[in-house]
Amino acid sequence: MKIEIPEFVKACLWSYDIDTIDLSVLDHRTRVIQNVLNRGTSDAISWLRKIFSEKEIIEVIEKSISTDWNKKSLALWSLIFNVRPLKKGRFV
């Protein structure tokens, strides 16, 4: 079953072809989680938390590179989920 991405979430994914996003693909799931946490409205965040488990959101934050994040967004979500990215940069 394909999960429909609402318009208010699509705004967070402006650099992607929405029609090709498949939430059963791990990389697509990761990109959606990261972009919504970085750029999402409260409606987009609520949708994200209904679709993805807290465990999966935490794993995305942990496995990501800190430079993939807006600094303020990363600070907020790190506090909320009590987690930090394991890597500081692409070459570290």
Number of C-alpha atoms within 10 A of each C-alpha: 5 8 10 11 17 11 10 16 20 18 15 20 19 10 9 13 9 12 8 8 19 15 19 11 9 10 12 15 17 18 16 21 23 23 20 22 23 20 17 22 15 12 11 21 18 12 17 20 13 10 12 13 11 13 9 14 19 20 15 18 24 16 13 20 18 18 13 16 18 14 11 10 15 21 14 13 17 16 11 10 13 10 15 21 20 13 14 13 12 10 6 7
